Amino acid sequence: MEESSKFTPYDEKMQTRELQMLKTMVPYMSGTRQKQIAIFIQYLELQNTLKLFSGSQGGLAICEIPEGTDRRSSMLNAMRQYCSPKEQETIDMLLNMFSILDNYELFLK
């Protein structure tokens, strides 16, 4: 991703200060050590994922949206910030198309 990349809500839940420090160390290690520490980092991230989805809330409650909200549009709008301008145009076109289809369905009722 670009240098000014943003963390997704999922990444924010998975990342810890310790993981960030380990990731910072990787380029300074020898090739063999890089591989070992990279695998260890992935293992720790997997553990964090398992903890997140086995907890009492069982998922990403921070991403929950109110009842009656169009999840498809909410998801596309959230994804938009990570996209290139061309991809953003495509998402905008999809959002417009979904809006037209939703209005058409309302009209038929």
C-alpha positions in Angstrom: 0.0 0.0 0.0 1.1 3.6 -0.3 3.2 5.3 2.4 0.2 7.2 3.7 -1.8 4.0 4.1 -4.6 3.9 6.6 -5.5 1.1 9.0 -8.9 -0.6 8.6 -11.0 -1.1 11.7 -10.0 -4.8 11.5 -6.3 -3.8 11.4 -6.7 -1.4 14.3 -8.1 -4.3 16.4 -5.3 -6.7 15.4 -2.3 -4.4 15.8 -0.5 -4.0 19.1 2.4 -1.8 20.0 4.5 -4.9 20.3 3.6 -6.2 16.8 4.4 -2.8 15.3 7.8 -2.9 17.0 8.5 -6.4 15.7 7.5 -5.4 12.2 9.8 -2.4 12.4 12.7 -4.8 13.2 12.3 -7.1 10.2 14.2 -5.0 7.6 17.2 -4.8 9.9 17.6 -8.6 10.3 19.4 -11.1 8.1 17.3 -13.0 5.5 16.8 -16.1 7.6 15.9 -14.1 10.7 13.5 -12.0 8.6 11.6 -15.1 7.5 11.4 -16.4 11.1 10.3 -13.2 12.6 7.7 -12.6 9.8 6.2 -16.0 10.5 6.2 -15.3 14.2 4.4 -12.0 13.5 1.8 -13.7 11.4 1.3 -16.3 14.2 0.7 -13.5 16.7 -1.8 -11.8 14.4 -3.6 -15.1 13.9 -3.8 -15.5 17.7 -5.3 -11.9 18.0 -7.8 -12.8 15.3 -8.9 -16.0 17.1 -9.2 -14.0 20.4 -11.3 -11.3 18.6 -13.8 -13.8 17.2 -14.0 -16.1 20.2 -14.6 -13.2 22.7 -17.9 -12.4 24.3 -18.8 -10.0 21.4 -17.6 -12.5 18.8 -16.5 -10.1 16.1 -16.0 -6.5 15.0 -18.6 -4.7 17.0 -17.0 -1.4 16.0 -18.1 -2.0 12.5 -21.7 -2.8 13.3 -24.2 -0.5 11.7 -27.7 0.4 12.9 -30.6 -1.8 12.0 -32.2 -0.8 8.7 -29.0 0.7 7.2 -28.0 -0.6 3.8 -24.9 -2.7 4.6 -23.9 -2.9 1.0 -23.6 0.9 0.7 -22.0 1.3 4.1 -19.3 -1.3 3.1 -18.6 0.4 -0.2 -18.4 3.8 1.4 -15.9 2.4 4.0 -13.8 0.8 1.3 -13.7 4.0 -0.7 -11.1 5.6 1.4 -8.5 2.9 0.5 -9.1 3.1 -3.2 -7.4 5.0 -6.0 -9.4 7.8 -7.7 -10.3 5.4 -10.6 -11.6 2.8 -8.1 -13.5 5.5 -6.2 -15.2 6.4 -9.5 -16.2 2.7 -9.9 -17.6 2.6 -6.3 -19.5 5.8 -6.9 -21.0 4.3 -10.0 -22.0 1.2 -8.1 -23.6 3.3 -5.3 -25.6 5.2 -7.9 -26.7 2.1 -9.6 -27.8 0.5 -6.2 -29.6 3.7 -5.4 -31.5 3.6 -8.7 -32.4 0.0 -8.2 -33.6 0.6 -4.7 -35.8 3.4 -5.8 -37.1 1.3 -8.7 -38.1 -1.4 -6.2 -39.8 1.1 -4.0 -41.7 2.4 -7.0 -43.0 -1.1 -7.8 -44.3 -1.7 -4.3 
